[in-house]
């Protein structure tokens, strides 16, 4: 009786490990699918290939799946555009600050002339 329980437990653990590996290798594909990644099919196939290479490719698939975001695409274009807009705003603020400093200097000069 005990040997049948042990055999059943061994079979159950084997199945859990087998399906656990399959679920883990599919994580990059699930990320890609959630983000509407343009290469989600390639990531899925590469995940299956990764099973035969003992998951050597898996970290790279994870990176590949997480690089793409629907709101910004592949790169940091939105960030770069925001930085350019911020730089232009800083230049404008610096010019305004310089003009205000000149105006204050003129007002101080007029006050000194009156005194």
C-alpha positions in Angstrom: 0.0 0.0 0.0 2.7 2.5 1.0 4.6 1.8 -2.3 1.6 2.7 -4.3 1.3 6.0 -2.4 4.9 6.7 -3.0 4.6 5.8 -6.7 1.5 8.1 -7.0 3.4 10.9 -5.2 6.4 10.5 -7.5 4.1 10.6 -10.6 2.3 13.7 -9.2 5.6 15.5 -8.5 6.9 14.6 -12.0 3.7 16.0 -13.6 3.9 19.2 -11.5 7.5 19.7 -12.5 6.9 19.0 -16.2 4.0 21.5 -16.4 5.7 23.9 -14.1 8.6 24.2 -16.6 6.2 24.7 -19.4 4.4 27.5 -17.5 7.6 29.2 -16.5 9.0 29.1 -20.1 5.8 30.8 -21.3 6.1 33.9 -19.1 7.9 36.1 -21.7 5.2 35.2 -24.3 2.5 36.2 -21.8 4.3 39.5 -21.2 4.5 40.0 -25.0 0.9 39.2 -25.5 -0.2 41.6 -22.7 1.8 44.4 -24.3 0.7 43.7 -27.9 4.3 43.1 -28.8 4.8 42.9 -32.6 7.0 39.8 -32.3 5.0 37.8 -29.8 4.8 34.8 -32.1 8.6 34.8 -32.4 9.0 35.1 -28.7 6.6 32.1 -28.2 8.5 29.9 -30.6 11.8 31.0 -29.1 10.4 30.0 -25.7 9.8 26.5 -27.0 13.3 26.4 -28.5 14.6 27.5 -25.1 13.2 24.3 -23.6 15.7 22.3 -25.7 18.6 24.6 -24.8 17.9 24.2 -21.1 16.5 27.8 -20.9 19.7 29.5 -21.9 17.6 31.8 -24.2 15.0 32.5 -21.6 16.5 35.6 -19.9 17.0 37.2 -23.4 13.3 36.4 -24.2 12.3 38.1 -21.0 14.3 41.2 -22.0 13.0 41.1 -25.5 9.4 40.9 -24.3 9.7 43.7 -21.8 11.5 46.2 -24.2 8.3 47.0 -26.2 5.6 49.1 -24.7 2.5 50.2 -26.7 2.6 53.8 -25.4 6.2 54.4 -26.3 7.3 51.7 -28.8 10.8 50.3 -28.7 12.9 53.1 -27.4 12.9 56.1 -25.3 11.5 58.5 -27.9 8.9 60.0 -25.6 11.5 60.5 -23.0 13.9 62.2 -25.4 11.2 64.4 -26.7 10.3 65.4 -23.2 13.9 66.2 -22.5 14.1 68.4 -25.5 10.9 70.2 -24.5 12.4 70.7 -21.0 15.6 72.1 -22.4 13.7 74.6 -24.5 11.7 75.6 -21.5 14.8 76.0 -19.4 16.3 78.3 -22.1 13.1 80.3 -22.2 13.1 80.6 -18.4 16.8 81.6 -18.3 16.0 84.4 -20.9 13.1 85.6 -18.8 15.2 85.5 -15.6 18.0 87.6 -17.4 15.4 90.1 -18.5 14.0 90.4 -15.0 17.5 90.8 -13.6 18.2 93.7 -16.0 14.9 95.3 -15.1 15.6 95.1 -11.4 19.1 96.6 -12.0 17.5 99.5 -13.9 15.0 100.1 -11.1 17.7 100.0 -8.5 19.7 102.5 -10.6 16.7 104.8 -10.7 16.2 104.6 -7.0 19.9 105.5 -6.4 19.6 108.5 -8.8 16.6 109.8 -6.9 18.4 109.5 -3.5 
